[in-house]
Amino acid sequence: MNPFPFISNFQGDFVLQLVLADMTSTMDEVAANAAYHSVGRRVVAQPGKDIRVRKAGNEDFFPRTMKVDQSGLKAMDCLEILFVDPE
């Protein structure tokens, strides 16, 4: 495993968390890693919604299948994880 630490700013969570992914993880896998630490703990699940990832301060989401090592992200970047309507 080639670990990639990031700060998770999950929608509706009042806690910023340090979460690990792998450099070969997709953005959907990054979202799932972040959700594991927030949803069902401090964030209510939203069935029927997708969970998407974007770099903090950006409006555009990363493509769901993009891998971390293709994203230009750096270790400890803050990522916003949001519930969105399915496309």
Helices and strands as residue ranges (DSSP letters): E 3-10, E 17-22, H 27-38, E 50-55, H 68-71, E 78-84
